[in-house]
Amino acid sequence: MYHTKMIRRFAALPTAMATALIIGCSAGVSHASPSDGAATERCSFVLSSPKVVDVAGGSAVMVTLRPGPCTIAATPNSSVVCLSMVGDGSPGQCASRVGSDAAFAYYPYRPGATYIVKGQGCAGTITPPYTLCQNFGPSQTAL
């Protein structure tokens, strides 16, 4: 009798785990960050290097995150890019754009300073409905 009950419990364990896996994986939206390059099918995004530009008569550092082509049936749906300065003590500046438009972030220019850039690009698929996101950076550049 003891062995029969134990066998039934162990037999029920795989069924319970499979049910939990199905419930957990059937959510309507999934977020992934294939930053390790393991996923070969995705949408590409281009993170520019920081550069000094003239803004309203003054100098600023600008960085962009621009959506590129997709190798899957997806459409870029958001781009976020952040720019900060090492040692400044501020959270920096972030900019976001919805759809396939590029996001542009600006930060005051200080000669010789090191700037930190990071970003995230997301794309949506239609069937099943997923949102796939890729993280970029952080990277540092001295200007």
Phi, psi and omega in degrees: 000314179302314182293324180295318179294318179295319179297318179297319180296315179292328177290328180283336182301311179298325178295316179296319179294319179296320178297315179298321179295317180295316179296316182292329184266358182261020178293154184288333182230136178234138178249129178228150177230085183282065182281347181271359178080005182293325180276122181267341179253118180189182174265144179267151175225147181243116176264117182284161172282148177297141176218154180275129180229161177269123179231114177053043177083000178236171180261139177218160174262135181236143175220148181229154168234117186241129176293147177238199182288158178250143175261005176231170178283082182214166178227129176303132181237350174196148175225133177230132178225139181233143183224129177218173181243135178298130176080003182281333180081001178257159179287351180087195182236135176238150176223146179225151177224142178264146178086211185260017177277152178283147174261135180239127175242143180235148178215144180304138181274133172230116183305133178086353181283157176255130183251143180251132182236136170212159182202172176213130176242135182234148177225150180248140174256157183272311182232124339294162183287109178231154169244121181250123183242147177236134178262144179232135179081192008284150173228157183239142178220131175268133179236000000 
